[in-house]
């Protein structure tokens, strides 16, 4: 079966199953082009809470599909590859967070959305890279921030409170170096540099703008810059080029690839709809507790 035949079969099954396809900005171009909605973690969380369809097929990594299942408990949530995980999300467990809370009694826990449902259930509020600063401001008092140390560092720059970070990190963003930025700037001296807040502090220092992927997409439509160096996972460049054909988007690091995101393929999407696999289920008590933290995050996201 060629790509067009596979895509046609997916679209037909999607109608038959009354399904909607959500895809993260880091998915491969074929998946983005097929999806009903493409966005960052905050966008996708909001969308999952609003869908009318019976089935949500989530093209992203596992914690994102978990979030959809928590926000839409009456829907069937599918992930085409259950092994599409997130190494950063695996850097803290529910037990580890509970022990950390015991060491810092009374402090609020801000949990990055890149975590398991169990970790979210132990947190006061979730955040995404799009609203982490606003969430920290709303949380009040000293904050335990898990799991991303780089995002915590970025939030701490504008926070009027003590941010205590867990020592997790994104393998892709943490691997983008200051030298990568300098090298691309030398090649494109007129370019602006936009980087994701999961990047290291020294990379943040060299950037012109610090954006979530959703903000990159929005700003790309209005910027007058022709050349833009993008410091995040390279999957987003497909969308940026597609929506802004007159502009040149350059990867800060050419091999900034999330291998887990790339586990989702058209063939796996087709198999998922054909066999209604793999269903994402969350234990009810964990789902109930995690939902509170996620809904607080969405409320702040909507107030932007």
C-alpha positions, 0 to 999 in steps of 0.5 A: 500500500503506497502513502496515498492509499494509506492516507485514504484508508486512515481518513475512511476509518477515521470517519467510520470510528468517529475519530479525531487525530491530534498531533504534536508539532514535533511529529513527522510532516506526513502525520502533521498533514494528516491530523485534524489539529496540530499544536503544542502540549497546551494547545493539545490539552485544550483541544482534547478537553473539547472534542466531540468525537468518540475516539481521540487518536493521539500522535505524540508521546505517551504522557500526552495521550495520558493527558488526553485520557484524563481530560476526556474520560468518556472518550477512547484515547488511542496511541499508535505506538505505546513505546513512544515515551518521554525520557524526561517524564521517566526522570521522576516517579510518583514515589520520588515526588512524594519523598521530595515533598516530604523533604520540603513540607508546605511548598507548592509543586509545579509539575511540567506537563511532560510527566506521567499521570502519577506525577501529575496526581501528586502535584498542585498544578501543571504547566507547559512551556507556554504558560510556565511563568504565569503558572509559577506566578499564580502558585505563590510561595516557594515552588518545587518544579519538576522535572525539567531543570532548564525550564525551572531556570528559565522560570526563575529568571522572572519569578519573585520566589524561590524555585527548587528544581528537580534535575531532569531535562529533555535529551533533545533540548539539553543537547543544543549547545551555545556553540550550535547557536554561534555556528548558525549565527555565523552562517546567517548573521541577519537571522533571529534566534528563537529557542525553546525554554527547555534549552540550557541557560547559556543557550537562552542567553544567546537567543533573541526570543524564548518561545514554546513551539505554539508561540513560535508558530504564532510569531512566525506568521507576523515576524518581518524576519526572513531568516530565523534560527529555530532552537527546538526539535526539528519536526516543527520546521515542517509546519513553520515552512508550510505556513510561511513559505516566504521565510527561511527556518534554520535548525539550530542543531540539524540532528535535534530529533526526538526519536520517540516522537518519530516512532509514530508513522502512517502505518502505525496510525492505520493499524491503530484505527483498524484494530482500535489499539493501543487504548490509554487507560488511567486508574480512576483515582490517579486520573481524578487527582491529576485532572485537578492539576491539569485543569488549573494549567488549562485555565491559566493557559486560556487566560493568556 
